[in-house]
Amino acid sequence: MLALLERIKDSNITLKGDLEFVNDWDVPESDPSAEHDQLTTTGPYAGTLSAFAAGTRLRTQYLDLVSSPLLAKPVNFWASDCNRVIETARYFATGFFGLDWDSDTTAQLHIIPETPDRGADTLTPGDTCLKYRQNMRIGHDYGLMLLSRFRSTYLPAISARFEAQNPGIRFTDGEMYSMQEMCGFEILVRGSSPWCDVFSHEDWMNFEYARDVIHYYRAGPGNPFGPAMGWLWLNATANLLAAGGNNAKFFFSFVHDGDIVPMVAALDLVPSQEHLPVTHRPKSRQWQTSQIVPMNGRIIFERLSCKSPATNTDTGDRPFIRIIMNDGVIALPDCNSGPGSSCPLEDFLALVRRRGKEVGDFRGICGLGDDAPARISFLHQ
């Protein structure tokens, strides 16, 4: 976006029509080079505010567990080694544990490096899966490649409209896409954005689908490496849920949206009959990135013990697992017979084991040696 603005400035063209506002517009960051890719701190939708609010809401939801005198302290929680991820974890912890969480032994944040040498012992398997990083056809860049194909089906018509209003300049698909991205980013920082008004409802529906395409094929169900990468955290979490019976009540992990997507693929949480097309936007689809990993997105695994509605007796000897995606309960397609669309624990564990066999061994798929770590070791209290 910065390069586009500089190009417009150098062209000495006064924009007209839909883009006339750009003549007096500037990027929302006061220091773009320093603030790029950082957690936003201003506006009604600031990342800092959203993280704190999420912590406060979950504290309210699980207050009986937070306030339990039996809660083991400090509560360990984890974040991948990226500044905005770490800051998100800190603001969340302030809302969930209280202002003094890092000085009164209430909780302890552990930073997990995003380095390629960690093998399977990582929160960011996309950084450690060698073949995923190196395969230019179906690896990390697969999503970008298919995104480019879909963008070409709708962006040229929009750029033609802008260019008809401004004959002295041409826009690439990449520049057009960055204009659409700026709408959401500026809303986060300023609360509103004129970029949102220059595109039609149909344009935004196509942009939403473009975001579906990139995540689905970059590390989701449409990427051959995605499920194997996501199974690492899924398996470690399943082991925690299986253990139960102790005073460790919470296990929070903070990562990038691109690291949540593989786990969704590993569990086959949003199954699709067919892969997403890139020649057109389908009338309906199961995979919607805006519903899976929106800003401040999260997925919660709850271990439940409930009273039977028929006998009002405690079923604590048969625990259940319930999955909540961004405040909505998600029923596992093949396991939802428990209370509140939950899955009996033994069935959930069997499902995770089966999926592990189906997605394959992480080290083998990623081209890592036998000396590379084979599993996540740090998720414990």
Wavefront OBJ file of the C-alpha trace (Angstrom):
o trace
v 0.000 0.000 0.000
v 2.839 2.374 0.810
v 4.379 1.684 -2.593
v 1.056 2.418 -4.308
v 0.665 5.730 -2.507
v 4.209 6.682 -3.410
v 3.544 5.792 -7.049
v 0.409 7.932 -7.117
v 2.302 10.825 -5.567
v 5.146 10.542 -8.064
v 2.712 10.498 -10.987
v 1.467 14.009 -10.090
v -2.092 12.877 -10.850
v -5.053 14.305 -8.972
v -7.375 11.351 -8.518
v -11.054 11.730 -9.315
v -14.243 9.789 -8.820
v -14.278 6.987 -6.275
v -10.622 7.554 -5.375
v -10.753 11.339 -4.982
v -10.392 11.048 -1.213
v -6.918 9.545 -1.670
v -5.561 12.993 -2.613
v -5.807 13.995 1.058
v -5.591 10.560 2.685
v -2.638 9.103 4.557
v -1.913 5.748 6.140
v -3.307 5.298 9.654
v 0.071 4.612 11.273
v 2.115 7.556 12.514
v 5.286 5.537 11.840
v 4.475 2.802 9.290
v 7.927 1.224 9.358
v 7.798 0.771 13.133
v 4.091 -0.044 13.524
v 3.683 -2.465 10.620
v 2.700 -5.957 11.801
v 2.346 -4.771 15.402
v -0.676 -5.077 17.677
v -2.929 -2.062 17.129
v -3.304 0.252 20.127
v -5.845 2.879 19.003
v -9.446 2.933 17.865
v -12.561 1.154 19.126
v -11.366 -2.174 17.678
v -7.742 -1.954 18.817
v -5.962 -5.264 19.214
v -4.956 -4.380 22.758
v -8.569 -3.648 23.696
v -9.903 -6.778 21.994
v -7.384 -9.009 23.761
v -8.119 -7.479 27.171
v -11.874 -7.731 26.586
v -11.545 -11.374 25.536
v -9.677 -12.140 28.746
v -12.335 -10.374 30.811
v -15.206 -12.193 29.086
v -13.580 -15.593 29.572
v -12.800 -14.786 33.203
v -16.510 -14.106 33.676
v -17.443 -17.294 31.860
v -15.067 -19.478 33.893
v -15.083 -17.516 37.156
v -15.703 -20.587 39.302
v -12.500 -22.140 37.962
v -10.471 -18.930 38.135
v -11.532 -18.317 41.739
v -11.046 -21.895 42.909
v -8.635 -22.144 45.858
v -7.464 -25.430 44.327
v -6.247 -23.769 41.126
v -2.587 -24.619 40.645
v -0.385 -21.515 40.439
v 1.352 -20.128 38.585
v -0.755 -20.934 35.554
v 1.618 -21.486 32.649
v 0.570 -20.142 29.267
v 2.398 -19.865 25.967
v 2.916 -17.511 23.014
v 4.917 -17.862 19.833
v 7.880 -15.501 19.613
v 6.305 -12.635 17.657
v 5.828 -9.255 19.310
v 2.145 -8.814 18.434
v 1.371 -12.381 19.552
v 3.209 -11.832 22.843
v 1.444 -8.507 23.439
v -1.909 -10.140 22.696
v -1.152 -12.786 25.319
v -0.169 -10.142 27.870
v -3.287 -8.028 27.374
v -5.454 -11.142 27.494
v -3.785 -12.245 30.717
v -4.432 -8.841 32.287
v -8.133 -9.214 31.567
v -8.262 -12.858 32.648
v -5.913 -13.006 35.648
v -5.782 -9.356 36.773
v -3.309 -6.487 36.578
v -0.578 -8.123 38.679
v -0.568 -11.538 37.041
v 3.129 -11.338 36.089
v 4.351 -10.180 39.481
v 2.272 -12.123 42.021
v 2.887 -15.681 40.729
v -0.661 -15.938 39.363
v 0.500 -16.825 35.869
v 3.692 -17.191 33.847
v 4.040 -16.539 30.127
v 6.442 -18.772 28.195
v 7.732 -17.620 24.811
v 8.208 -20.399 22.257
v 10.733 -19.527 19.509
v 9.553 -19.445 15.896
v 12.787 -21.010 14.699
v 13.132 -23.852 12.161
v 15.285 -26.007 14.449
v 12.457 -26.909 16.845
v 10.968 -29.672 14.725
v 7.607 -30.754 16.122
v 8.217 -29.030 19.470
v 6.677 -25.748 18.339
v 3.582 -23.566 18.171
v 4.445 -22.531 14.611
v 4.940 -25.723 12.567
v 4.885 -23.756 9.331
v 8.331 -22.456 10.322
v 9.766 -25.890 11.082
v 8.254 -28.063 8.323
v 11.125 -28.056 5.832
v 9.274 -29.398 2.786
v 6.364 -27.024 3.415
v 8.729 -24.053 3.274
v 10.672 -25.337 0.282
v 7.917 -26.728 -1.937
v 7.044 -23.803 -4.215
v 4.115 -25.623 -5.808
v 2.021 -27.028 -2.942
v 3.789 -25.649 0.147
v 3.513 -22.307 1.912
v 2.978 -20.340 -1.312
v 0.169 -22.577 -2.585
v -2.458 -20.321 -1.018
v -0.932 -17.183 -2.511
v -0.825 -18.797 -5.951
v -4.505 -19.771 -5.870
v -5.438 -16.419 -4.340
v -3.854 -14.752 -7.345
v -5.951 -16.892 -9.670
v -9.204 -16.028 -7.930
v -8.367 -12.323 -7.675
v -8.076 -12.209 -11.449
v -11.761 -13.159 -11.739
v -13.118 -9.994 -10.075
v -10.469 -7.294 -9.549
v -9.883 -6.301 -13.226
v -13.485 -5.064 -13.522
v -13.028 -2.846 -10.444
v -9.686 -1.482 -11.627
v -11.269 -0.730 -15.024
v -13.853 1.427 -13.247
v -11.183 3.325 -11.336
v -9.032 3.722 -14.432
v -11.967 5.069 -16.452
v -12.286 7.809 -13.826
v -8.503 8.364 -13.844
v -7.142 7.683 -17.367
v -3.551 8.488 -16.434
v -2.958 5.567 -14.094
v -3.247 1.769 -14.075
v -3.650 -0.558 -11.101
v -2.415 -4.118 -10.669
v -4.480 -6.842 -8.998
v -2.094 -6.688 -6.058
v -2.666 -2.959 -5.618
v -6.421 -3.378 -5.867
v -6.338 -6.125 -3.255
v -4.268 -3.941 -0.914
v -6.981 -1.262 -1.179
v -9.543 -3.767 0.046
v -7.243 -4.902 2.837
v -6.769 -1.302 3.953
v -10.482 -0.982 4.689
v -10.307 -3.509 7.510
v -6.945 -2.387 8.806
v -7.915 1.284 8.970
v -11.144 0.406 10.772
v -9.068 -1.311 13.443
v -6.870 1.759 13.937
v -9.270 4.649 13.293
v -12.735 3.155 13.647
v -13.746 3.854 10.046
v -12.236 3.948 6.559
v -13.129 5.649 3.271
v -11.681 2.642 1.462
v -14.717 0.627 2.502
v -17.047 2.883 0.508
v -15.373 2.567 -2.902
v -16.249 -1.121 -3.267
v -19.672 -2.661 -3.822
v -21.316 -5.382 -1.758
v -20.416 -7.858 -4.492
v -16.782 -6.692 -4.360
v -16.698 -7.389 -0.624
v -18.289 -10.797 -1.024
v -15.511 -11.652 -3.461
v -12.862 -10.281 -1.083
v -14.260 -12.417 1.721
v -14.005 -15.463 -0.504
v -10.467 -14.497 -1.514
v -9.531 -14.670 2.171
v -11.150 -18.100 2.319
v -9.035 -19.271 -0.609
v -5.683 -18.140 0.776
v -6.164 -19.703 4.222
v -7.788 -22.876 2.935
v -4.883 -23.594 0.579
v -1.971 -22.056 2.489
v -2.258 -24.190 5.630
v -5.818 -25.495 5.806
v -7.632 -28.541 4.428
v -6.561 -27.707 0.875
v -2.852 -27.872 1.637
v -1.175 -31.319 1.774
v 0.963 -30.250 4.742
v -1.737 -28.430 6.745
v -3.388 -31.276 8.703
v -0.044 -32.840 9.714
v 1.182 -29.478 11.005
v -2.019 -28.897 12.961
v -2.076 -32.355 14.516
v 0.926 -31.519 16.717
v -0.979 -29.040 18.904
v -4.197 -31.049 18.633
v -2.483 -34.178 19.939
v -0.751 -32.322 22.779
v -4.071 -30.773 23.799
v -5.865 -34.114 23.594
v -3.297 -35.554 26.001
v -3.977 -32.718 28.436
v -7.713 -33.280 28.208
v -7.215 -36.998 28.748
v -5.153 -36.458 31.901
v -7.717 -34.413 33.837
v -8.056 -35.048 37.554
v -5.613 -32.390 38.711
v -5.691 -28.703 39.612
v -4.479 -27.459 36.254
v -7.614 -25.877 34.808
v -6.353 -23.710 31.941
v -3.913 -24.125 29.049
v -3.747 -20.999 26.869
v -1.691 -20.877 23.676
v -1.334 -17.721 21.559
v -0.325 -18.009 17.914
v -0.913 -16.504 14.469
v -4.178 -17.137 12.615
v -2.163 -19.195 10.155
v -1.276 -21.580 12.999
v -4.896 -22.067 14.104
v -6.006 -23.034 10.606
v -3.872 -26.238 10.447
v -5.372 -27.471 13.709
v -8.878 -26.982 12.305
v -7.779 -29.018 9.290
v -6.201 -31.713 11.486
v -9.452 -32.239 13.376
v -11.515 -31.918 10.179
v -13.636 -29.476 12.129
v -15.048 -27.793 9.016
v -15.409 -30.648 6.522
v -16.018 -29.871 2.851
v -17.228 -32.217 0.151
v -15.093 -30.477 -2.465
v -12.081 -28.152 -2.438
v -12.760 -24.447 -2.886
v -12.866 -23.431 -6.565
v -10.759 -20.502 -7.752
v -12.575 -19.845 -11.038
v -15.630 -18.413 -9.287
v -17.198 -17.824 -5.881
v -19.505 -20.723 -5.008
v -23.055 -20.039 -3.850
v -22.399 -21.809 -0.564
v -19.407 -23.256 1.279
v -18.481 -24.614 4.683
v -15.054 -22.985 4.961
v -15.362 -19.289 5.826
v -12.190 -17.722 7.170
v -14.127 -14.817 8.689
v -15.933 -17.318 10.928
v -12.894 -19.467 11.731
v -10.037 -17.009 12.315
v -11.388 -13.458 12.499
v -9.355 -10.808 14.299
v -8.863 -12.009 17.877
v -10.153 -15.434 16.850
v -9.942 -18.339 19.271
v -10.882 -21.982 19.685
v -11.633 -23.431 23.105
v -11.633 -27.105 24.113
v -13.698 -27.669 27.274
v -13.626 -30.818 29.382
v -17.110 -31.180 30.879
v -18.718 -33.227 33.600
v -22.494 -32.840 33.553
v -25.563 -34.135 35.333
v -27.760 -36.437 33.308
v -30.970 -34.571 32.372
v -32.966 -37.806 32.797
v -31.745 -38.812 36.249
v -30.133 -35.571 37.490
v -27.128 -37.674 38.440
v -23.524 -36.651 37.961
v -21.836 -38.139 34.895
v -18.404 -37.084 36.114
v -16.996 -40.543 35.548
v -17.570 -40.053 31.812
v -16.238 -36.654 30.772
v -17.054 -34.928 27.497
v -15.207 -32.536 25.207
v -16.980 -29.482 23.822
v -15.433 -27.202 21.209
v -16.182 -23.479 21.037
v -15.077 -21.480 18.012
v -15.283 -17.716 18.497
v -18.105 -18.000 21.074
v -20.134 -20.542 19.075
v -20.328 -24.254 19.890
v -19.032 -26.405 17.027
v -20.236 -29.987 16.917
v -17.707 -32.496 15.664
v -19.285 -34.053 12.577
v -18.909 -37.635 13.798
v -18.946 -37.101 17.551
v -21.598 -34.867 19.134
v -23.789 -37.178 21.216
v -22.865 -35.591 24.548
v -24.449 -32.671 26.410
v -24.409 -29.426 24.424
v -23.201 -31.160 21.234
v -20.118 -32.390 23.056
v -18.134 -35.524 22.318
v -17.463 -38.264 24.908
v -13.814 -38.029 25.909
v -12.934 -41.582 24.895
v -14.478 -41.024 21.480
v -12.667 -37.710 21.082
v -9.323 -39.312 21.881
v -10.020 -42.111 19.422
v -10.861 -39.527 16.778
v -7.593 -37.669 17.380
v -5.607 -40.909 17.152
v -7.373 -41.846 13.921
v -6.725 -38.425 12.436
v -3.074 -38.749 13.419
v -2.786 -41.900 11.314
v -4.635 -40.279 8.420
v -2.595 -37.065 8.267
v 0.749 -38.831 8.675
v 3.929 -38.371 10.669
v 5.045 -34.743 10.876
v 8.758 -35.457 10.596
v 8.330 -37.764 7.629
v 5.981 -35.454 5.744
v 8.178 -32.431 6.429
v 11.464 -34.093 5.525
v 12.964 -33.837 9.018
v 15.517 -36.238 10.413
v 14.922 -38.719 13.214
v 16.917 -36.433 15.507
v 14.327 -33.652 15.195
v 11.830 -33.340 18.087
v 8.808 -35.539 17.398
v 6.180 -33.859 19.584
v 5.277 -30.804 21.652
v 6.887 -31.117 25.080
v 6.133 -27.796 26.779
v 2.342 -27.869 27.157
v 1.979 -28.768 30.825
v 1.379 -27.129 34.187
l 1 2 3 4 5 6 7 8 9 10 11 12 13 14 15 16 17 18 19 20 21 22 23 24 25 26 27 28 29 30 31 32 33 34 35 36 37 38 39 40 41 42 43 44 45 46 47 48 49 50 51 52 53 54 55 56 57 58 59 60 61 62 63 64 65 66 67 68 69 70 71 72 73 74 75 76 77 78 79 80 81 82 83 84 85 86 87 88 89 90 91 92 93 94 95 96 97 98 99 100 101 102 103 104 105 106 107 108 109 110 111 112 113 114 115 116 117 118 119 120 121 122 123 124 125 126 127 128 129 130 131 132 133 134 135 136 137 138 139 140 141 142 143 144 145 146 147 148 149 150 151 152 153 154 155 156 157 158 159 160 161 162 163 164 165 166 167 168 169 170 171 172 173 174 175 176 177 178 179 180 181 182 183 184 185 186 187 188 189 190 191 192 193 194 195 196 197 198 199 200 201 202 203 204 205 206 207 208 209 210 211 212 213 214 215 216 217 218 219 220 221 222 223 224 225 226 227 228 229 230 231 232 233 234 235 236 237 238 239 240 241 242 243 244 245 246 247 248 249 250 251 252 253 254 255 256 257 258 259 260 261 262 263 264 265 266 267 268 269 270 271 272 273 274 275 276 277 278 279 280 281 282 283 284 285 286 287 288 289 290 291 292 293 294 295 296 297 298 299 300 301 302 303 304 305 306 307 308 309 310 311 312 313 314 315 316 317 318 319 320 321 322 323 324 325 326 327 328 329 330 331 332 333 334 335 336 337 338 339 340 341 342 343 344 345 346 347 348 349 350 351 352 353 354 355 356 357 358 359 360 361 362 363 364 365 366 367 368 369 370 371 372 373 374 375 376 377 378 379 380 381
